[in-house]
Each structure stands twice: as C-alpha cells, then as structure tokens.
C-alpha cells in the first residue's frame, strides 16, 4: 500500500502510542505531527493516546499539542484502563483514585504470585495500584518510571505482603535484560493464565491483568464513543502495540518499529523522528 492508497473518508478516530511513535527520540513531538493531529481534531475525529504510562503523561502531551477536548481519551497502563483525559484534568489531575470509563485490575493474590516468582531471579518490582505508584526501592530502573510518569510514589512496598483490598492496573519487573529474559521463560502457568506479559523495554517486563492490552482497550474505546474498530487508525512501534495494530481498521507501523510490528501492520510509515504520523494523517484527511 502506498500513501495515496490509504482509505480516505473512512477513519473517524486515531490512537497513538507514545514512546517511539508520537514522541521523537528526544521525547518531543514534531511540529508537522502536531499540525496534522490538530487538523484531525478540527475534522471531528476522536483522538486518543495509548500508553503504558499513567494518565498524567497522556494529559501532558495532549495539552502540548493543544488537542485536549471533551472527546479526548487515553488507554493507560498498556490496556487495563480507559480514561477521559478532559474529565481527569477537570477533577484535579489526581495521581491516584481517578475515575475510569473501563478498567480491569489485578487483585493482591495475583500480584503476590508475580512477586514471589520475580524474587527467585532477584528482580525488583514497581506497580500502578489504584492507590498510586508503588516501588520496592529507588533502583535506577524504577527511577526512570518515576521520572517519565511525573507522579508521586510510595517507596519500600512489600509486594509479597499486600493489603487484600488493594487492586492494581499493572506490575512491572525491572532489571538487567538477560535476567528478565530468563524470568519470562520460567513463568508459571498461573501467572501466564492471569496476565498479559509483554516486554516494553530492555529493562522492563510488564504484567497486565487478565490479558488486557491496548488491543482489547481499543474495543472499549469504540464502545464508549459509538464507532466501529474498522474506523480507527492505530499507530505503534513495539510489542505492546501489536494487538492494537491488528484490531484497528488501519494498523500503522512506524518506520522505526520492530520487524514483528511491521509484518502485522496494514501500512508502514516513516519513523517517529521523521513525522511518520503526519504523513499518514495528511493523506487520510486530504
């Protein structure tokens, strides 16, 4: 498929991954991409961020682009929550205890099982609970999460002994790449049955409750706004974007995407550093 073969007039919503997709390598958004996203909003499209991050990150980048409206949504925590970002901001941009349109959380028993298996590999955890971001210790990998999310956190959490009433959007095992590889291959049938497991970084292995994903959250989004998945264009670059790209009517891989993502996408655009999103939106909106 070439740019001029993209389906004009069919798409009504666009779903953007953040890192490696909407964001350039320096974590900025290119001016051509900003202009194209603004044009999509002006044309009546629904715009949504799909990220592994907290909704505060989605709010920050939507505001930077000037496209935060009552119709703006975010898929957060790699698919376990769907947020109306406009309402999230209006209610005070809470780091915890915010409202969701849809969610599916893990319970304490499920998280404790992941923690028990991670300990056998001497890996640390951090997790997004309903009550906020929790870390075991301020290791260099969890500190990266804290820096990018910009949310308050509770340190010194013992994931082997959790309040039975607590619920979690996701838990992340962090450490050296080889240790995470070994951990992933050793996971018990229990953990694999209760979580979608995905690598989002060399040093991050994420566990999303009950096999939620950006792909399943795409269906929540469509249900919430009353459109068909066939009317959604989804942009991504990494393993956690795969089901979103496959479930969208138009799945688009960035030029910097993994070979796996490119093989499953309907179209491959330019890289995140070369305004790949803008090229697609400009043709869809022509």
HELIX and SHEET records of a PDB file:
HELIX    1   1 UNK A    3  UNK A    5  5                                   3    
HELIX    2   2 UNK A   31  UNK A   42  1                                  12    
HELIX    3   3 UNK A   55  UNK A   65  1                                  11    
HELIX    4   4 UNK A   85  UNK A   90  1                                   6    
HELIX    5   5 UNK A  108  UNK A  119  1                                  12    
HELIX    6   6 UNK A  140  UNK A  149  1                                  10    
HELIX    7   7 UNK A  177  UNK A  186  1                                  10    
HELIX    8   8 UNK A  189  UNK A  194  1                                   6    
HELIX    9   9 UNK A  214  UNK A  225  1                                  12    
HELIX   10  10 UNK A  229  UNK A  231  5                                   3    
HELIX   11  11 UNK A  239  UNK A  241  5                                   3    
HELIX   12  12 UNK A  242  UNK A  247  1                                   6    
HELIX   13  13 UNK A  259  UNK A  264  1                                   6    
HELIX   14  14 UNK A  272  UNK A  274  5                                   3    
HELIX   15  15 UNK A  276  UNK A  284  1                                   9    
SHEET    1   A 8 UNK A 102  UNK A 103  0                                        
SHEET    2   A 8 UNK A  81  UNK A  84 -1                                        
SHEET    3   A 8 UNK A  73  UNK A  76 -1                                        
SHEET    4   A 8 UNK A  46  UNK A  50  1                                        
SHEET    5   A 8 UNK A  13  UNK A  17  1                                        
SHEET    6   A 8 UNK A 232  UNK A 236  1                                        
SHEET    7   A 8 UNK A 250  UNK A 253  1                                        
SHEET    8   A 8 UNK A 267  UNK A 268  1                                        
SHEET    1   B 5 UNK A 106  UNK A 107  0                                        
SHEET    2   B 5 UNK A 167  UNK A 174 -1                                        
SHEET    3   B 5 UNK A 124  UNK A 129 -1                                        
SHEET    4   B 5 UNK A 132  UNK A 135 -1                                        
SHEET    5   B 5 UNK A 153  UNK A 154  1                                        
SHEET    1   C 4 UNK A 106  UNK A 107  0                                        
SHEET    2   C 4 UNK A 167  UNK A 174 -1                                        
SHEET    3   C 4 UNK A 204  UNK A 209 -1                                        
SHEET    4   C 4 UNK A 195  UNK A 201 -1                                        
END                                                                             
